[in-house]
Amino acid sequence: MKQLFSFSTWGYKQWLIVVLCFLLSVVIRWPNLDRPLSKHHEFVTSISLRVLQAWEDDGIANLHYSPAMNFGGIENKFIDNHATSLGEMHDSKGNYYYISHPPFAYILPYACFQAIGAKATTLNLQLFHLLVNFLCVVIVVLITRTIATDPKVALFAGIIYVLLPATLWFQANTYMSDMLVHLFFMIGVLLFLKLKESKDHSLPLWALFLVNLFLMIYTSWLGVFFGFIVFCWAVFKIKGVRRIGFIVTCLLGISSALLLTYYQYSSINGYEAYINQLSERLSIRGGNSSANTNGYFFTKLKEIAIVLFNYAVHYWHIIGLILVMIIIERRKKNISNTLLKYRAFLIISTAPILALHISLLNYSTHDFTVLYASVFFSIIGATVLIRISEKKSRLLLISLSIFSSLSYYTVNLPGEFSIKGDYYGRSMILGNQIGANLESREVGFMLDKELDPMVILYAKRNIKTVASYSEAKHWMEGHHVTIGRLFYYEGRVLLSKTVH
């Protein structure tokens, strides 16, 4: 063990250690893979799978290359399950669309599955996300080698990253735009650092930065904040040809991605429907919705507290190490040198995230947004370990990895029940039961209960919530449907009857 961590140059042995640690992380996660979707934001995985399966049913081109939320078949149309809040984002064929983010996070796995002839299943999507996780580990190592002279820091950063509680869960069990954008964000950090220090003005590197920025924004809104921060940095802090390069690539990347998203989503039901829905979603995610009845100041304090709590839960062990280092470095009066060494990295890896949190504070209360800071905490954590004690750094790394794994298992308990006692298979069983009782062309209705996204996925049917039998019948008459089935509860027993 000591020989593996005693080296002065980076080579294939260090990459082998990184790969082995990634495989270890897969083993740690294995009990939670391909289990019934149920908790800790796994609903986003069910939404992504529904989009991919809808494209498999009806064809991606027929659905505007956009995230449709209705399965194939006339019995699933004109039913809005978790797609829109205003009910306007639908096409003439009765497909509703989820447009809170641009669509690339769905397009990429769909293209990969189509290329290899795979179906959009829970396990396949999780395996795809594990591949994304591995690419992120490689990028963490490359970023660290760009800013740190000691190759051991890069190795430690890669190991810490792959075993963080946030990456163990949010880069495996949960998948959506919010998670995939992290890959492009990390690539953006790497390319920015290289271009900022580059002296040869490499056109391929600038082209790669532009393409990556486009894909980042075409995936989720973190890309917009990243592009904005780089643009401001170029205007105020960078001089010469590189200033022009960053300004031009940022303007081109931001405008092209936003215009394509606008054109694509406006083609569904017109630009007014898209703008109205997007404005409403951004208002809610920014915490400025008129639906907020608790008072602006109180709501903001609560949201800030939740964000801070989420960071503490996922990075408490790294934060503790950072505090220890600050105390040590202050005694040595050397903390300014440490910060100056990583100045560019510290800013570019945190400023876009802070801008996102400030602008979309309500959205930031979702704890998957702490994933974005994992590159910062892994590299700073690796630096801290070595600076605290060079001799004990290996022991500290092993201890940190154990704490990370235990934290992951505490929040995401393997087995059939969560730590709160919730049964993981509940939504799957209910969805399978509903799907099994619906005949072909029979529209499904649910009395007085909004089914969660996991139930809809496992039923593989869109289900309309109604307040009464007569409302279901009235809906059928309005949509020229001849037969339906109403599900309802008597006590805890799910029953159904024909609607005609």
N, C-alpha and C positions, 0 to 999 in steps of 0.2 A: 504493500500500500504506500509506504513512504517513497519508494522509487518512482511510483506512478505520478506522484505530486512534486517530485524534485526534478525540475527541468528549467532551462533558460531560453529555449527556443520552442516555437510551436511546430508540431509535426503530426504525422498520421496517428501516433499513439494517443495524442490529446483528442483528436477527432473520434477515435475509437472509444475513449472514455465517455465523450458526449453522447455517442450513439447508444452505448450500453446504459447510460443513465436515462436516456429517453425510453429505452425498452423497459427499464425498471419502472418508469412512470406508467407505462401501459399496463404492466402487471398490477400495479397499485390500483389503477382505474378499472381493471377488468371486471371485478364483481358488480360494478355499476353500469357496465355497457350492455346494451340491448335488453335492459330490463324495461318494464312498462313505464312509459313517460308519465310523470306525476307531479314532481315538486321542483323547487329551487330553479324556477324559470325554464323548466323543460317544456312549458307551453310554447315557447318561441320555436323550439325544435318541431313541435307538432304543426305550427303554422307554416314553417318552411317546408315540411314534408307535404302538407296539403297543396301548397303552390306547385311543388315539383310533380306531384301525382296528378294535379289538374292539367298540367302541361303534357304529361304522358297520356291523359285521357283524350284531350281535345286538340293537342298540338300547340306548341309555343307560338307559332306564327299566327294562329287563329285567335290568340289571346294577347295580341299586341306586345309580345315579349315582356309582359308585365305580370306582376304577382296576383293572379286570379285566385279567388278563395272558394270557388265552386267546383265540385267534382263533375265529371262528364255525365251525360244523361239528362233528359228533360226534367226528371223528377228532382234534380238538385238545383235547378235554376231559379232565379228571382228570390233567393233566400240569402239574407245577409247574416252570416255567422262570423263575427269578430273582424269584419273587413273595414267598415266605415262607421263613423259616428253621425254623419249627416245623411247617409243613404243616397248620395249623389254619384259616387264613383262606381258606376256599373255600365256595361255595354248593352246594346240592343238585344243580345241573346240571353240576358239574365245573369251574367257573371259579374260579381262584385270584386273589387280590387283593393288590396292593402297597399297604400302608397305613402306610409309614414317614412319610408326610406327609398332611395333609388334601387333599381332591381338587380344589380350585378351579383349580389350575394346568392341569388337564386340561379342566375344564368350560369355561373361558373360550375357548381356541382352538377347541374342539369347537363351541361356540355360534357363534363367528365363521365357521367354515368352513361350518356348516349354513346360516347366514344368506345366504351368497353362493354356495352351491352348489359349494364347493371340497372336494377330497379331502384327507385327512391324508397328505401326502407330505413328504419331507425338505425340499424347497425351500419348499413352502408354510409349513411350520412355522418355517423359518429367516426367511422374509419376515415372518411374524407377529412373530417375536422382534425383527427389525430395527425394526418399528413400535414395539414396547415400548422399544427402545433410544432411539428418537427422542423419545418421551415423557419418558424419563429425562433427556435432554439439556435439554429445556425446563424440567423441574423443577429441575435444577441451576442454571440461569440464574435462575429465580424465587427459589430459596433464597438465592442470592448477593445478589440485589437486595434481599432482606429484611434482610440483616445488614451489607452493605457500602455505603457512600455513593458510592464511585467506580464508575460503570457499567462502566468498563473491566475491573474485576475479574470482573464477571458474564460478559462476553464471553470473557475468557481462561479462566474456569472451564468454560464450555460447550465450548470448543475442546479444552481439556486432557482433559475427561471423555470426549468421543467418540473420542479418539485414544489413550486408555490401552490398553495390551496386554490388561488384564483385560476391559474392555468390548468391545474389538474381537472377542475370541473368545467370552467367556461370555455375550454378548448377541447372538449370531448362531448359531454352530455348535452350541452346547449349550443344551438347553432342558429344564427340569423345574421342580418346585416351588421348588428352591433358587435359581433365577434369577428367576422371576416375582415372588417375594416382595420382591425388591430394589426393584421399582417402587413397591409399596405402602409399603415402608419409607421411601423418599425422599419420597413424598407425606405420610407421617406426620410426618417431620422438618419439612417446609414448614408443615403445618397447626399443628403444635405451636408453632413459632416465631411464627406469626401470632396464634394464640390467646393465647399467653403475654403478648404485648405489646398485644393488642386491648383497647380501652376500651368498645366498644359491645355486647359480649356477644352477638354475632350468632348466632342460633339455626341458620340454614343452615350456618354454618361449623362449629358444634358437631356438627350432624347429619352433615356430611361427614366430620369426624374420626372419629365413631363408625362410620360405614359403612366407611371405609377401614381402621380398626383391625380390624373384623370380617373383612374380606376378607384382610388381612395374615395374621391367625391362621388363617383358613380355607384359606390357601395353604401356609404353612410355619411352623416353630416360632420363627423370628426374631421373628414378631409377638408371641408370648407375652413374650419378653424386652423388646421395645419397650414393650408395655403395662405390664409390671412396673416398668420404669424411670420411665415417665411417672407411674404411680401413686405411687411413692415420692417423686418430685420434688414432686408435688402435696401430699402429706401433710406433707413436711418443709420445703419451700421456698416454696410459693405460698399466698397468703392470699386471703380473700374469696370472691366468687362463682366466680372461676376455679378455685379449689381444689375446690369442690363439683363444678364442671363436669367437670374432669379425672377426679376420683374416680368419678363416676357413669358417664361414658363408658367409662372403662377397665374397670370392673366389668361393665358391660353388654356391651361388645365382647368381652372375654375369655371370659366365661361363656357367651354365646350361641354363639360360634364353637366352643368346645370341646364344648359340649353337642350341637350339631348334628353335629359330627364323630363324637362317641361314639355318638349315635343311629344315624347313617348306617352306620358300620362295624359296629356291633353287630347290625344287621339282616341281615348276611351270614351269620353262623354263631353268633350269640349273643355276649353281652358278655364271657364268659370267654375265648373264642378271641381276641377283639380285645385285651383287656387283657393276656393272656399274650404275644401277639405284639408289642404295643407296648412292654411292659416289657422284653422281650428286646432289641428294637431300641435302645431308649434306653440300656440297660445297655451294649451294645456301643459305641454312639456316644459314650457318656460315658467309655469306657475302663475300665469296671468289670466286664466280663464274666468269668465263671469260665474262659473259654477262653484268657484271658491267662496265659501261662506264663513270661513273661520278667521277672516281678517288677514290682510296681506303680511303684516309684520310677523304675526304669530306663525303663519304658514311658512314663511321663509326661514325663521329660526328652527322650526321643526325639520324642514328639508335639509338644512345645513347640518343639523345634529345627526340625521340619518346617514348622510354622506360620510361624515367623520366616523360614525360607528362602523359603517361598511369597510372603510379603510383599516380601522383598528382590528376588525375581525379577520381580515385577509392578510394583513401585513404586520401584525403586532410584534412578531419576533424580529422582523427587520427593523421596525421603528425602534425597538429596544436597543438593538445593536448600534443604530445611528446615534442615539442619545449617549450611549457609552463612549463612542468615538468622539463626539463633540466635547465631552468632559475631558477626555485624554488629550485631544488636540488643543483645547484651550489652555491646558496646563503647559503644553509645549509651545504655545503661541504659534501654532503651525496650521491652524484651520483655514486661514485665508489662502495659503498655498494649495491646499487640497481642493478648495472650491474653484480657484482660478484655473487649475489644471483641467477641470471638467466643465468649465463655464458654458461653452457652446452646447454641450450635451445636456447639461442641467436645464437650460432654457428651452431647447427645442423638444425635449422629451416631456416637459411638464406644462409649458405655456399653452399649447393647444388644448390640453386636457382641462386646465384651469378655465380657459375661455369657454369651453363646452359646459363645464359645471356652472359657471356664472350665468351664461345665456340660457341654458336649459336645465335649470336647477331641479325642477320636478322630475324630469327624465333621469337626472343623475342619481336620484334616490334608488333606482334599480341597481342592485349591487354588482351586476355584470359590467358596469362602467368602470369599476376599479381595475378591470383587466388591463385597461390602457396604460396604467402606471406600472405594470409588471416589469417592463424593460428598465425603467428608472430604478425600481427597488432591487432588481436582481443585480444590476451593475454596481449600484452604490453599496448593496449588501456585500458583494464580493470584495469590493475595495475596503470596506470597514473590517471584514474578517481578517484580512491580511495586515491591515494597519494596527489593529488591536494587539495581535500577537502573531508574528510570523511563524514561531515554533508551534503554536497551538492552533493554527488556522485550519489544519485538516480535521482536528477534533471538533472545532467549532462548526465546520461545514457539515460534518456528519450529524452533530446534535441539531443543527438548524434543519437539516433534511428530515430528521425524525419528527421534530416538532411540526414541520409542514405537513407531513403525511398524517400525523395524528389529528391536526386541525381539519384536514380534508375529510377524514373519516368521521370526525365529530359532527360536522355540518351535514355530510352526505353519507349517512350510515348505510353500509351494505346490508343485504338481506331483503325481507319482504315488508319491513315497516321502517318508517322514519324515526328519528330520535324523539319526535313528538307523538309517536304511536300511530301515525297515519299509514294506511295500507297503500303500498305503491300501485297495486293492481286495480284499484277501484275504478278509475276512468276507463281502463282497458276492458274490464268485465262489463261495465255498463254500455260502452260503445259496441262491443261485440254482440251484446244482447239486443240492442236496438237494430243493428245492421242485419242480424239473423232473422228478425221478425218483419222486415220490410221486403215486400215483393218488388220485382222490377216494375218501374213506372209508377210505383206507389210513393206519394209524397209523405214525408215524415213530419209530424207535429209533436211538440212537447208542451204539456199544459203547465203554465205558471212557473216555468223553470228554464233559466238560460244555461244551456249545457256548455261546459268548458271546452277549450280547443282540443284537448286530448280525446275527449269523448267523440267529438266530431270526426277526428282522424281515424279512430278505431272503428267507428260505425261505417266509415267511408261513404257517408251520406250527409248532405246538408239538412239540418233539422230546423223547422220554423217554430219559434216560441209563440204560443197563443194564450189568451186568457180564458177561452171557452171553446166548446164544440162548435158553436155557431160562428165564431170568428174564423175557425179553420175552414168551415164550409163556405163562408163568404170569400175567403182568400182563394179557394179553389175555383169558385165561380168567376172571380175576376181574372184568373189566369187560365181559364178553360181547361182545368184539370178534372178528371172524372173520378179518381179514386185516391184516397189518402189514409193514413193511419195515425191516430192520436194516442200518444203515450202519456200516462198519468200515474201518480202514486196513490195507493191506498195504504196508509201507514208507511212501511218501508218496502212494500211490494210494488214492483213496476208492472203495470197492466197496460193493455192497449185495446183499441176498438177501431173498427173501420169507419171512415168518414166518406160519405158519398151523397 
